[in-house]
Amino acid sequence: MIISPLRRAWRVVLVAGAAAFLGACNEQLDAGSACPSLCPGLSVPIKDTVLSPVLEFDTTLVGYPSIGTEEGIPLASRGDTLDVRGVIRFDSLVVLFAPPGDTLRPVSRVDSAFVRMRLNLTQSRLPSSLTFELYDVDTIADDGNTAAVLALFRPGRLITSRTLTRAEITDSLRFPLSSAWLLQKIQARANVRFGLRLIGTGPASLRVHSVETGLNAEMRYHVSPDTAVRQVIVSPYSKTPIEPPSLASDFRDYAVVARNALPGAGAFAFSTGGVPARRAYLRFNVPQWLIDSTTIVRATLVLTQAPQRGFDQYDSVTVIGQAVAATNRIRDLYRSSQILIPAGLFIADSIRVAPADSGLRSLEMNSLLRVWSSSTSAAEAPQRAIVLLQKEEGLHGAEVRFFNARSPASVRPRLRLSYIPRVNFGVP
């Protein structure tokens, strides 16, 4: 039987976690009253130390979440700095219908056609007026060729548009569609692929619900004046790519970045968030004697936030840390940064900040060091690494930065440890 790298990684993590838990059950800090007959008066001093530098390697990886897996489609228009658009595909138009008591017939008429989208206005930026533009972006280009898709956002491909005041924007957006245009698509058995663009009188951003949220867009139309013939309702669907078939579902709806002129984090910082989103990969170098010969009581990663002036700079966002479950056999950092232990396991807390903030931030990760100490085989052990990412990844422009290992010593990441020497309790 062939064991996949992901399954192998999880096996290691589960075994290590169990060992850490069992080890924790046998530890005592002050045994004077706990076992007077076996170890009377035994007291174990807790020692403190700070590891700096503690990172063997750190970097910022760009391009999350993968296309089509976003928990919503972010739309943004920030002049010449940020332009994010959306694509929604309907590759399954109804071309036949059955009148009551009759056989199937080809669709020969369409009326009352429209497409409806659900909006998420959380952390939105709404100027006094917004224009939503709907384009026909159907193309024979390869899936994932975003340049080909963006090239179709042009006047000759504009289907319709709607201009709304801020007061008129609700949680639903509806575009009426040309019956002749849609009928032509149906009779040609073509695909309907909408490109959605947002333009505001000032900086503008909001989110469209995606398939992943359960509130996806839908297209509706009538194919007969007979009221006994039900209205056709079409949900997002993608026929391609054929291989691997799982990717087709990702292309039902997705975001495409037309422009992002925000400068990078530079040589002395790593970052999280933004569009496309960034993740920070941090690999640790903890002395082996601390892993092997001590019991970690507390381990706190201390980071110094670097203020970031740019999109959504005063919005509060949540940065979480997740332990890497990928083993040392996996060399691809982008892949490793996606094979993660669920949030809340081994890294207990999160960081709530605004991009423009600065100062010290911390994450508790003493449970994670127990996992590292329980791993025996170097090749099969999980990487001694964590990934920092934003909780609402890829859904807004806010980017949070922290000073990295190449920064001055006063602001670089460090690990504050409290530990006791390893003690084996038992009968003397």
C-alpha positions as CSV (number, residue, x, y, z in Angstrom):
1,M,0.0,0.0,0.0
2,I,1.3,3.4,-0.9
3,I,1.1,6.0,1.8
4,S,0.7,9.6,0.6
5,P,2.9,12.3,2.1
6,L,-0.1,14.0,3.7
7,R,-1.3,10.8,5.4
8,R,2.3,10.1,6.5
9,A,2.6,13.6,8.0
10,W,-0.7,13.2,9.9
11,R,0.4,9.8,11.2
12,V,3.6,11.4,12.6
13,V,1.7,14.2,14.2
14,L,-0.9,12.0,15.8
15,V,1.8,9.7,17.3
16,A,3.8,12.7,18.4
17,G,0.8,14.3,20.0
18,A,-0.2,11.2,21.8
19,A,3.4,10.8,23.2
20,A,3.4,14.5,24.3
21,F,0.1,14.1,26.0
22,L,1.2,10.9,27.9
23,G,4.4,12.6,28.8
24,A,2.6,15.5,30.2
25,C,0.6,13.2,32.5
26,N,3.8,12.0,34.2
27,E,5.3,15.4,34.8
28,Q,5.4,17.2,38.2
29,L,7.0,20.5,39.1
30,D,6.9,20.2,42.8
31,A,6.8,16.6,44.2
32,G,7.3,17.5,47.9
33,S,3.6,16.8,48.8
34,A,2.6,14.8,45.8
35,C,4.6,11.7,46.6
36,P,6.2,11.9,50.1
37,S,6.9,8.2,50.3
38,L,8.8,8.0,47.0
39,C,10.4,11.4,46.6
40,P,10.1,13.4,49.7
41,G,11.1,17.1,49.5
42,L,11.9,16.9,45.8
43,S,11.6,20.4,44.2
44,V,12.5,21.1,40.6
45,P,13.5,24.7,39.7
46,I,12.1,26.2,36.5
47,K,14.7,27.9,34.3
48,D,14.1,30.6,31.8
49,T,16.0,31.4,28.6
50,V,15.5,33.4,25.4
51,L,16.6,32.0,22.0
52,S,17.6,34.7,19.6
53,P,18.2,34.1,16.8
54,V,15.7,31.2,16.8
55,L,14.7,31.0,13.1
56,E,16.8,28.9,10.8
57,F,14.9,30.2,7.8
58,D,11.9,32.5,7.1
59,T,10.2,33.6,3.9
60,T,7.0,35.1,2.5
61,L,5.0,32.9,0.1
62,V,2.4,34.4,-2.2
63,G,-0.7,33.0,-3.8
64,Y,-3.3,31.8,-1.2
65,P,-5.8,30.5,-1.2
66,S,-5.5,28.5,-4.4
67,I,-7.7,29.7,-7.2
68,G,-11.4,28.9,-6.7
69,T,-11.1,27.9,-3.0
70,E,-11.7,31.4,-1.6
71,E,-14.4,31.8,1.1
72,G,-15.9,34.6,-1.1
73,I,-14.8,36.6,-4.1
74,P,-13.1,39.8,-3.2
75,L,-13.8,42.8,-5.5
76,A,-11.6,45.9,-5.1
77,S,-11.0,49.1,-6.9
78,R,-8.3,51.3,-5.5
79,G,-7.2,53.5,-8.4
80,D,-3.8,52.5,-9.8
81,T,-2.9,50.4,-6.8
82,L,-5.4,47.5,-6.4
83,D,-7.8,46.0,-8.8
84,V,-9.4,42.6,-8.0
85,R,-12.2,41.1,-10.1
86,G,-14.3,38.0,-10.1
87,V,-15.3,35.2,-12.5
88,I,-18.5,33.1,-12.2
89,R,-19.0,30.2,-14.7
90,F,-22.2,28.6,-15.9
91,D,-21.2,25.8,-18.2
92,S,-24.4,23.8,-17.9
93,L,-27.2,25.8,-19.6
94,V,-30.5,24.1,-20.0
95,V,-31.0,23.5,-23.7
96,L,-34.1,21.2,-23.6
97,F,-37.4,21.5,-21.8
98,A,-40.6,19.5,-21.5
99,P,-44.0,21.2,-21.8
100,P,-46.7,19.6,-19.6
101,G,-47.8,16.3,-21.2
102,D,-45.3,16.7,-24.1
103,T,-41.9,15.4,-25.1
104,L,-38.6,17.3,-24.7
105,R,-38.2,20.3,-27.0
106,P,-35.2,22.6,-27.7
107,V,-35.3,25.9,-26.0
108,S,-36.4,28.5,-28.6
109,R,-37.2,31.5,-26.5
110,V,-36.0,33.1,-23.3
111,D,-37.5,35.8,-21.2
112,S,-37.1,37.4,-17.8
113,A,-33.4,36.3,-17.6
114,F,-31.2,37.6,-14.8
115,V,-28.2,36.6,-12.7
116,R,-28.2,37.2,-8.9
117,M,-25.3,37.4,-6.6
118,R,-25.1,37.6,-2.8
119,L,-22.9,40.3,-1.3
120,N,-20.9,40.2,2.0
121,L,-20.4,43.7,3.2
122,T,-18.2,42.8,6.1
123,Q,-15.0,45.1,6.1
124,S,-16.3,46.7,2.9
125,R,-15.3,50.1,1.5
126,L,-18.3,51.8,0.0
127,P,-17.9,55.2,-1.6
128,S,-20.9,57.4,-2.4
129,S,-21.5,55.6,-5.7
130,L,-20.5,52.2,-7.1
131,T,-20.7,50.7,-10.6
132,F,-20.8,47.0,-11.1
133,E,-19.9,45.8,-14.6
134,L,-20.7,42.4,-16.0
135,Y,-18.6,41.0,-18.9
136,D,-18.7,38.0,-21.1
137,V,-15.3,36.3,-20.4
138,D,-15.9,33.0,-22.0
139,T,-12.6,31.8,-23.6
140,I,-11.0,28.7,-25.0
141,A,-7.7,29.5,-23.2
142,D,-6.4,27.1,-20.6
143,D,-8.0,27.2,-17.2
144,G,-6.0,29.3,-14.9
145,N,-4.8,31.6,-17.7
146,T,-5.8,34.7,-15.9
147,A,-4.1,37.0,-18.4
148,A,-6.5,35.7,-21.1
149,V,-9.5,36.2,-18.9
150,L,-8.4,39.8,-18.0
151,A,-8.0,40.6,-21.6
152,L,-11.8,40.1,-22.1
153,F,-12.7,42.8,-19.6
154,R,-13.1,45.3,-22.6
155,P,-16.0,47.4,-23.9
156,G,-16.9,45.0,-26.7
157,R,-17.5,42.2,-24.1
158,L,-19.6,44.3,-21.7
159,I,-23.0,42.6,-21.1
160,T,-24.5,45.1,-18.7
161,S,-23.7,47.4,-15.8
162,R,-25.5,48.8,-12.7
163,T,-24.7,52.0,-10.8
164,L,-25.9,52.2,-7.2
165,T,-25.6,54.7,-4.4
166,R,-24.2,53.5,-1.1
167,A,-27.7,53.5,0.4
168,E,-28.9,51.2,-2.4
169,I,-26.4,48.5,-1.8
170,T,-27.8,45.5,0.1
171,D,-26.8,41.9,0.5
172,S,-28.1,41.0,-3.0
173,L,-27.1,42.2,-6.4
174,R,-29.2,41.4,-9.5
175,F,-28.3,41.9,-13.2
176,P,-31.0,41.7,-15.9
177,L,-29.8,39.8,-19.0
178,S,-30.6,40.3,-22.6
179,S,-33.0,37.5,-23.7
180,A,-31.5,37.5,-27.2
181,W,-28.0,37.2,-25.9
182,L,-28.8,34.3,-23.6
183,L,-30.8,32.5,-26.2
184,Q,-27.9,32.7,-28.6
185,K,-25.7,31.1,-26.0
186,I,-28.2,28.3,-25.3
187,Q,-28.7,27.4,-29.0
188,A,-25.0,27.4,-29.6
189,R,-24.5,25.2,-26.5
190,A,-21.9,27.7,-25.4
191,N,-20.7,28.5,-21.9
192,V,-21.8,31.5,-19.9
193,R,-18.9,32.9,-18.0
194,F,-19.4,36.2,-16.3
195,G,-16.6,38.6,-15.4
196,L,-17.5,41.0,-12.5
197,R,-15.7,44.3,-12.1
198,L,-16.2,47.0,-9.4
199,I,-15.6,50.7,-10.0
200,G,-16.3,53.4,-7.4
201,T,-16.2,57.1,-7.1
202,G,-13.5,56.5,-4.5
203,P,-11.7,53.5,-3.1
204,A,-14.1,50.6,-3.1
205,S,-14.1,47.0,-1.9
206,L,-16.6,44.3,-0.9
207,R,-17.1,40.5,-1.3
208,V,-19.4,38.4,-3.4
209,H,-20.4,35.1,-1.8
210,S,-18.9,32.1,-3.5
211,V,-19.8,28.4,-3.8
212,E,-17.7,27.7,-0.7
213,T,-20.0,29.9,1.4
214,G,-23.2,28.1,0.4
215,L,-24.7,31.4,-0.9
216,N,-23.4,31.2,-4.5
217,A,-24.7,33.1,-7.5
218,E,-27.5,31.8,-9.7
219,M,-28.9,32.5,-13.1
220,R,-32.6,32.3,-13.8
221,Y,-34.7,32.5,-16.9
222,H,-38.1,31.3,-18.4
223,V,-38.2,29.2,-21.6
224,S,-42.0,29.2,-22.1
225,P,-44.9,31.6,-21.5
226,D,-46.8,28.6,-20.0
227,T,-46.8,29.2,-16.3
228,A,-46.8,25.4,-15.8
229,V,-43.3,25.3,-17.1
230,R,-41.0,26.2,-14.2
231,Q,-38.4,28.8,-14.3
232,V,-34.9,27.5,-15.0
233,I,-32.4,27.9,-12.2
234,V,-28.7,27.4,-13.0
235,S,-26.0,27.2,-10.4
236,P,-22.2,27.8,-11.0
237,Y,-20.6,24.9,-12.8
238,S,-17.4,24.3,-14.7
239,K,-16.8,21.5,-17.2
240,T,-13.0,22.0,-17.3
241,P,-10.3,21.1,-16.6
242,I,-11.1,17.4,-17.2
243,E,-8.0,16.2,-15.5
244,P,-7.7,16.2,-12.5
245,P,-11.5,16.3,-12.2
246,S,-11.4,17.8,-8.7
247,L,-10.0,21.1,-10.1
248,A,-13.2,21.7,-12.2
249,S,-15.1,22.5,-9.0
250,D,-12.5,25.1,-8.1
251,F,-13.1,27.0,-11.3
252,R,-16.9,27.5,-10.7
253,D,-16.1,30.9,-9.3
254,Y,-12.9,32.6,-8.4
255,A,-11.0,35.9,-8.0
256,V,-8.5,37.3,-10.4
257,V,-6.1,40.1,-9.5
258,A,-5.7,42.6,-12.3
259,R,-3.3,44.9,-10.4
260,N,-1.6,45.1,-7.0
261,A,1.0,47.8,-6.8
262,L,1.6,47.5,-3.0
263,P,5.3,47.2,-2.5
264,G,6.7,44.0,-1.1
265,A,7.7,43.5,2.5
266,G,11.4,44.0,1.7
267,A,14.5,42.2,3.0
268,F,13.8,42.7,6.7
269,A,10.2,41.5,7.1
270,F,7.8,38.7,6.3
271,S,4.1,39.3,5.8
272,T,0.6,37.8,5.9
273,G,-2.6,38.7,4.1
274,G,-3.2,41.0,1.1
275,V,-4.6,40.0,-2.3
276,P,-3.3,37.7,-3.5
277,A,-2.7,36.5,0.0
278,R,0.7,35.9,1.6
279,R,1.8,33.4,4.2
280,A,4.9,33.5,6.3
281,Y,6.8,30.3,6.6
282,L,9.1,30.1,9.7
283,R,11.5,27.2,10.3
284,F,13.0,27.0,13.8
285,N,16.4,26.1,15.1
286,V,15.9,24.9,18.7
287,P,19.0,23.4,20.3
288,Q,18.7,19.6,20.5
289,W,19.6,19.5,24.2
290,L,16.5,21.5,25.0
291,I,14.4,19.1,23.0
292,D,16.0,16.0,24.4
293,S,17.0,16.8,28.0
294,T,14.3,19.2,29.3
295,T,10.6,19.4,29.8
296,I,9.3,22.6,28.2
297,V,6.9,24.3,30.6
298,R,6.2,27.3,28.4
299,A,7.4,28.4,25.0
300,T,6.4,31.9,23.6
301,L,7.2,33.1,20.2
302,V,7.8,36.9,20.4
303,L,7.4,38.9,17.2
304,T,7.8,42.6,16.5
305,Q,5.2,44.0,14.2
306,A,6.3,46.4,11.5
307,P,3.7,49.1,10.6
308,Q,2.3,48.8,7.1
309,R,0.7,51.8,5.4
310,G,-1.5,50.7,2.6
311,F,-4.9,49.0,2.0
312,D,-7.2,48.7,5.0
313,Q,-4.4,49.8,7.2
314,Y,-6.6,50.6,10.2
315,D,-8.8,47.5,9.9
316,S,-8.4,44.8,12.6
317,V,-7.5,41.4,11.3
318,T,-6.6,38.1,13.0
319,V,-3.3,36.4,12.3
320,I,-3.1,32.8,13.3
321,G,-0.2,30.4,13.5
322,Q,-0.5,26.8,12.3
323,A,2.1,24.0,12.8
324,V,3.4,22.4,9.6
325,A,2.4,18.8,9.4
326,A,4.5,18.1,6.2
327,T,7.4,15.9,6.9
328,N,11.1,16.7,6.1
329,R,10.7,14.6,2.9
330,I,8.7,17.5,1.3
331,R,11.0,20.1,0.0
332,D,8.5,22.4,-1.8
333,L,7.8,25.2,0.7
334,Y,4.5,26.2,-1.0
335,R,3.3,22.6,-0.7
336,S,4.5,22.4,2.9
337,S,2.7,25.6,3.8
338,Q,-0.6,23.9,2.8
339,I,-0.1,20.7,4.8
340,L,-1.0,22.2,8.2
341,I,-2.3,21.0,11.5
342,P,-5.7,22.6,12.2
343,A,-5.7,26.0,13.9
344,G,-5.8,25.9,17.7
345,L,-3.8,22.6,18.0
346,F,-0.3,23.0,19.5
347,I,-0.4,26.8,18.9
348,A,-3.0,28.1,21.3
349,D,-3.7,31.7,20.5
350,S,-3.9,34.3,17.8
351,I,-2.9,37.9,17.1
352,R,-5.5,40.6,16.6
353,V,-4.0,43.7,15.0
354,A,-4.3,46.4,12.4
355,P,-1.7,46.6,9.6
356,A,-0.7,50.1,10.8
357,D,0.0,48.9,14.3
358,S,3.5,48.2,15.7
359,G,5.0,46.6,18.8
360,L,5.5,43.1,20.3
361,R,3.1,40.2,19.5
362,S,3.3,36.7,20.9
363,L,2.1,33.2,20.2
364,E,2.1,30.3,22.8
365,M,3.6,27.2,21.2
366,N,4.9,25.0,24.1
367,S,2.6,22.1,23.0
368,L,4.3,22.2,19.6
369,L,7.7,21.7,21.1
370,R,6.4,18.6,22.8
371,V,5.6,17.2,19.3
372,W,9.0,18.0,18.0
373,S,10.6,16.3,21.0
374,S,8.5,13.2,20.5
375,S,9.6,12.7,16.8
376,T,12.4,10.1,16.3
377,S,12.9,9.6,12.6
378,A,14.3,12.8,11.0
379,A,13.0,12.0,7.6
380,E,9.5,11.2,8.8
381,A,9.3,13.9,11.5
382,P,7.2,16.9,10.8
383,Q,9.1,20.0,9.8
384,R,10.1,22.2,12.8
385,A,8.1,25.0,11.2
386,I,5.0,27.1,11.5
387,V,3.0,29.2,9.1
388,L,1.5,32.6,9.9
389,L,-1.6,33.5,7.9
390,Q,-4.7,35.6,8.2
391,K,-8.0,34.1,9.3
392,E,-9.9,35.6,6.5
393,E,-7.2,34.8,3.9
394,G,-7.5,36.4,0.5
395,L,-10.7,38.3,1.3
396,H,-9.3,41.9,1.7
397,G,-6.3,44.0,1.1
398,A,-5.0,44.2,4.7
399,E,-1.4,43.0,5.0
400,V,0.3,42.5,8.3
401,R,4.1,42.5,8.5
402,F,6.7,41.4,11.1
403,F,10.4,41.9,11.3
404,N,12.3,38.8,10.3
405,A,15.5,37.0,11.3
406,R,17.7,39.3,9.2
407,S,16.4,42.4,11.1
408,P,18.4,44.1,13.9
409,A,18.6,42.0,17.0
410,S,16.3,44.2,19.0
411,V,13.3,43.4,16.7
412,R,14.0,40.0,15.3
413,P,11.9,36.9,16.3
414,R,12.8,35.2,19.5
415,L,11.6,32.3,21.6
416,R,11.1,32.7,25.3
417,L,11.4,29.4,27.1
418,S,10.6,28.2,30.6
419,Y,11.8,24.6,31.2
420,I,12.9,22.1,33.9
421,P,15.6,19.4,33.6
422,R,14.1,16.1,32.5
423,V,13.2,14.2,35.7
424,N,12.5,10.4,35.9
425,F,10.2,9.8,38.9
426,G,10.2,6.5,40.6
427,V,11.4,4.4,43.6
428,P,15.0,5.4,44.4
